Amino acid sequence: MHVPDGVLPLWVYILFLVVSIPTLGFAIRKVNRRFDERLTPYMGVLAAVIFAAQLVNFPVPPASGHLVGTTLLAVMLGPWAAMVIIALVLFVQALYGDGGILAFGLNFFNMGILGAILGWSISLVLFKGLRRFRDDKSAVLMSTPVAAFIVTIMMAFVLGLELLAIPGLGFEFVIVITAIHAIIAVGEGILTFVILLYFVRAKPKLVSFLSESIASKTIRESPLKKEMPLEEMSVVEEAK
Amino acid sequence: MERDTFLKVVLPTVVLLIAITSVLIVTGLASENPDGFEWALFEWAGVEEPSGSYGGLFTFLGSGPVADAIAGGIGIIIVLLLAYVFFRYSSRNSE
């Protein structure tokens, strides 16, 4: 899904840089407002996992594809932190010649902004629906891969539309690139499930959808709950 | 970073990631044509791959699976450090 430099007209690259760079700045500001220092090593690990997963392309004859991972990150860390990690990964990839430096804005728009917002929103809707019937861990494990599957296809469709800026390309190109990504999206869903399963079992607090329910469950079960406001309660839990 | 977290989580994960990606790349189990589907599509649509574009930081290593595995391993460490430094800084900002 990485678009290299020199394929699209220059104005398209500039347009997406103009949209993406301020959005990245906004995401960084949002991330700066809330963070637990103890979780920072895991952020590094997650970024490394996504970079490594994008290094390895799985064959989808006659083509190939790789994990994007934005939906996974958005469910785990929230959409803003997901955007920042994808930006870091894309930046290093651009230095490596995978995707372009000028094309950074376009690639970040597709995989970072769209992926994070859509991935987080669709996962949240599915998660809230599923948790009526299942426990939170099962709900997040079911909702996230399905959302990753849907979002991969949506990102490919948008990419196809963007590539129509290349003179001579017709709408059949959009259909073909979307259809191929529908197969790649199955791989995205499977890999998302496997990586998420590890974190749900090993470090559920790192999965934002679960950490909220863990916090509210802890507060519900605390004997102090009737005497203390919610914010103070979280401080008490944090101190424990 | 706490020494315990580094030894129990970060180091094993990084070693495992580098080992898995290196094995997949060197043994040719990964696709040898990264993002090739897009170029195949472009060719099908009559768009030629641009020539003379930027090859990347590690072009001096040459091409081939071993060079790709080395570059990939270095990239994993760079991304990990960048993300760690960024989030560490931002978490201190928020305190």
Interface residues (C-beta under 8 A of the other chain):
Chain A: M1 H2 V3 P4 D5 G6 V7 I28 V31 N32 R33 R34 F35 D36 E37 R38 L39 T40 P41 Y42 M43 G44 V45 L46 A47 A48 V49 I50 F51 A52 L55 V56 N57 F58 P59 V60 P62 A63 S64 G65 H66 A81 V84 I85 L88 V89 F91 V92 Q93 L95 Y96 G97 D98 G100 I101 I166 G168 L169 G170 F173 V176 I177 I180
Chain B: M1 E2 T5 F6 V9 V10 T13 V14 L17 I18 I20 T21 L24 I25 A30 S31 N33 P34 D35 G36 F37 E38 A40 L41 F42 W44 A45 G46 V47 P50 S53 Y54 G55 G56 L57 F58 T59 A71 G72 G75 I76 I77 I78 V79 L80 L81 L82 A83 Y84 F86 F87 R88 S90 S91 R92 N93 S94 E95
